[in-house]
Amino acid sequence: MTRTLRGVLVTLGDPTQLTGGYLFHRRLAELAPAHAATLEFVSFPERPFPWGVVDARQVIRQVEARRPDAVVMDSIVAWCLAFAAPRPPMLGMLHQPPGGIDFPRARTSVQRRLDRLAYRHLRRLLVASESLAGDLLAQGQAPTRISVVPPGRDVAAHPGPPPGDLRLGRRASFLSVGNWAGRKGILSLLEAFAALEPPVGTLHLVGRTDVEPAYARRVWARLAQADLRDRVIVRGPLSVADVAAMYSAADAFVLPSLKEPFGTVYGEAMAFGLPVVGWRAGNVPYLATHEREGLLVDPGDTAGLSAALMRLADDPGLRARLGAAARERAMQRPTWDEVARMFFDHVRDVAGSA
């Protein structure tokens, strides 16, 4: 009988948050028993940068008290572990490049240095996408240290109740899933959507509205203008099951995000047979090809974004063709169970090399 592998994942703040990396890690923890493993969470308290480093010793003691076989470092706390590391062998699960993706230039520069110092403690770098792997290789990391472990394609085992007719009497329904942060491009999306005539479509926004308060105020102000009133439905944050139900009911997915280390929501939408629309940026071109699984436009080209939405609204055949190709390509990606197998195989290898 295989001995149960004991893993501890070190992250930041509340591990039950409904955002990318946190959801990724919780899915792995839920699936761990099926792979003869456990995955517990130990969190750094949320402090202003760079004060998290002062908590490193305390967090390390908490980790070591659990007597894990191996420790997984979430990239969100890499900088906190720049100068100290737990005794058990450690590997990284990276969802962002060194320095992060949402910070001012000065912080990014300092954090990049700290992140790289932390990487020296790691025996393996697991990354969530091919684009992240490329970034690390370009920065001098050895190819032998890097392995891609992407999110699974399946969203939820049991989608929530059908949300009803998302078109609301218009020609098409567009779904966007993303928190209201500047890099997600919500304002660009609203500008592109406002250029369409009202009968063209209804836009549904899913995601947290409070992550960047100043940006959110601009979004709310834009939504209040007459050209968008009653055409955009703000759904707010939804459960995984309810997001799956929204995918199943929409006609197309759109998110003009500038920086997506992976772009989980694009892959999820594709798995539901939705054509995807977005900027040709980040990892999105690794997930979908223009005119094959979706329509990609150059970053900042709101007129092109508007034209792409118009094409999909006016041409059900195009939606069907792109959506079928999107689903076919998504089905080539691993399920969450397959991702968990990859992940725990890496953790077991690192634990065994100690």
N, C-alpha and C positions, 0 to 999 in steps of 0.2 A: 504494500500500500504506500502511495506517495505521501511523504510527510507534508503537512500543511505549511506553506510558506507564510511567514509573518512579515508584512510590509507596513511601513509608516510613510505617509505622504505629508510633507511640510508645506503649508500654504499660508495665506494671509487672511485674517479675519474670519468671518462666518463661512464655513464650507458649504452651506446650503443655498448660497446665492444662485439666482437663475441666470447666470451668464456663462459664456463659452467654456473657459477652462474649468470652472467649478462644476458645471454639468458633466463635462468630460470625466472628471475624476470621480464624481459620484456614480456614474454609470459603471466605471471600472470596479468601484468598491462593491456595488450591488452584485456584479457578476463574479466577484472574486471566489466565492465558495465553489462555483462550478469549475474552477480551475485550481482547486486545492490550495487556496490562498485566502488571506485576509488583508485588508487595506484599511488602516486606521488613519485619522487625520490629527495632526498637531498644528496649531496656528500661531503665527506671530500676531500680536495685537496690532491694530491699525494705528500707526503713528505718522506724523509728518516726516517726510524724507529729510535727512538720512538717519533719523533717530532709531529706526528699527534695528540697527546694528547693536544697540546696547542691550537688546533682548535676546541676542543670540545664545548666550550661555544658558539662560533660563530655559529657552526652547530646546536646546540640545539636551539638557537634563531630562526634560519631559519625554523627548524621543527615546533616549537611552533607557529610561525607566520601563518602557514597553518591551525592551529586549527584542527588537526586530532583527530579522535576517538581513534586511537591506532597507535603505532609506531612499525615498524619491523626493527630489527637490522640485517644487513647482517654480517655474521661471519667474513668477511674480514676486518671489522672495529671494531670488538669487543674491541680490545686493546685500541682503541682511546677513548672509552667510559668507561674505567675502573673506573674513579673517578667522573664522572658526568653523569646524565641521564635526558632526557626530562620529563616534568610533566605528559603527557598522558601515560597511561599504555603501556608497551613495551614487545614484545616477540622477540625471535630470529629466524632467518632462517639460519641454519648452513649447510654449504657445506664442512667444513673441521674441523678437531679436534682442540682442544685448542692448540695454538702454530703454527698452519698452517702446511703446508706440503712441502714447497719449500725453506726453509731457513736454514742457517748454524745453528749448534747446539746451539751456544751461544744465538742467537736471538730467536730460538725456545723456549729455556728455559725461557727467560724473558717474551716473548709474551704469553707463556702458563699461567703464573701467572696473567698477565694483562687480558687475555681473561676470566679467571675464576672469576676475580673480576667483570668484566662486566656482567657475567652471573647472578650475584646476583640481578641485576636490572630487570631481565626478569621474567615474570609471566609464560612463557611457552617456551620450546625449541623445535622448529620444525627442524627436521633433514632430510637430503635428502636420507638416506639409512639405512638399517638394520645394516650395519657394523658400521656406525657412532653412531647409537643408542647404540650398544654394547660397543663401546669405552667410551661413556659418562657414561654408567652404571658401567663399570669397574673402572671409576675414581670417583665414589661415587655420581653421580647425581641421584636424586630420580626418579623412573620409572614414577611416576604420572606427572612429569614435561615434559616428552619426548613424542613426537608424530612424526611418520614418514610421511613426505610429499614428495614423490619421483618425479622426472621429469616425464612428460607424455611420452607415447610411440610414439605418432604421431609426425613426424618431421616437415612436412609442408603441408598445405592444398593443395597446387598446386606445385608439383615438377617442377624444371626447365626443359629446353629442354634436350632430351637424349644426353649423351656425346659421343655416338657412340660405336664402338667395343673396349672395354677396354683390350681385350686379345692381340690385335695387332699381331695376327698370332700365338700366343703361346697357351698352353693347358688351362691356367686358368688366371683369373685376380684377383689380391688381392688388397684390398682397406684398407688404414690406415688413420684414421682421428685423428689428434692430433698435438698440437703445438710442435715445436722442443725444448723441455726441457728435461733435463737429466732423470727425473723420467718417462718420456713417453717411453723411451727405443728405440728411433729411431735407434741409432747406433747398438744396439743388433739385431734389425730387419734387418738392412742392412747386418750384418755379416751372419745371418741365411739365408737370401735370396741369398747372394753371393755364398753360398755353393751349390746351385741348378744349374743344367745345364741350359743354356740360353733358350732352348725350353720349359722349365717347366712353366714359367709364367711371367706376367708383374705386377709390383708393382706400385701403385698410392699413392702418399703422399699428403694428404690434411691437411692444417693447417698453422699457422703463422710460419715463419722461423726466426723471429727476436727477440723472447722473451728472449733467452739466447745467446747473440752474440758469446761467446767463444765456446759454444756447437755447434752452427750452423756452425761455421768455420770447426769444426771436421766433421760434417755431409757432408758439401759440399766437403771437401777433400776426404772423403770416396766415395762419388758418382762419383768423377772424375776418380777413378781407373778403369782400363780396365774391370774388372770382373763385374762391374755394369753398365757400360756405355750403354745407349740406352735401358736398361731393367727397369729403374725406372723413372717414370714421376712425377716431382714435380709440383703439382697443386697450391700450395699456399693456402691462405685463400679464401673460397668460401662463397656465400650466403647460407642461410638455404635451399632455394629452390634448389640450385645447388648441395648441399651436398646430398639432398634427391634423386636427379637424379643419383648421383654416386652410392648410395646404390642400387638403382633399377637396375643398369647395371653391378655390380660386381658379382663375383662368391663366394667370401669369404672375411671376415673382419679379419684383424690382427692388434693388438696393444699390444706389450709386456710392458705394464705400470706397474711400481712397486707400485704406490700409487694412487688408485682411490677411493675417498670417496664414489662416486656412480658409475661412468662409463657410463655416458649418451650415449656416442657413441656406446658402446656395445649393449645397449638396443635398440637404434635406428636401428642398423644393423640387429639385430634379428627380429625386427618388419617387416623388408623388406625380411625376409626369408634367411638371410645370416648366415652360420655357423661362429662362432667366434673362434679366436685363440689368446691366450695370456698367460701371467704368471698366476699361481695360487696364486694370491695376491690381497690385497685390497678387494673391494666389488665384484670383478668379479666372484668369486665362488658362490656368492649369486644370480647372474644373470644367469649363465650358468653352467651346469654340464658336466664334462669331458666325452666324448663319447656319450653324449645325445644331447646337443645343440651346442657343439663345441669341441675343443681340447685344454686342458689346460696343461701346463708343468711347472715344478718347476722354480722359478725365477733364471735367469742366465744360464739356460740350452739352449744355442743357438743351439747345435746339435739336441736337442729335438724339438726346435722350427722349425728348418729346416725340420726335419722329418715330422712334422705335416703339413707343407705347401706342402711337396711332396705328402703326402697321399691324400690331398684334390685335388691337381692338377691331380693326376693319377686316381682318383676314382670319376667320376661324380655321381655315385649312393650314395656314402658316403656323398658327398656335398648335394645331394637332401634330404637324410634322416635327416642329422643334421640340414639343413636349415629349413625343415618342422617343426621339433621339436622346433627349435629356434623361429619360428614365432608363433607357438601355445603357447609357454611359454610367449612370449612377449605380446600376446593378452590378457593375464590374468592381465597384469599391467594396471593401469588407463590411460585414455586419458588425454590430457592437460585440457579439460573442467572439467573432474572429479577431477583432481589435483587442479584446481582453486577453485572448490566448497569446497574441504577439507581445502584449505588454508584460504579462506575468512570466512569459518565457525569458524576456530580457531581464526582469528583476531576479528571476531564479538563477540565470547565468551569472549576474553580478554577485549575488549572494554566494554562489558556489566558488567564485574566484577569490574569495577572501582568504 
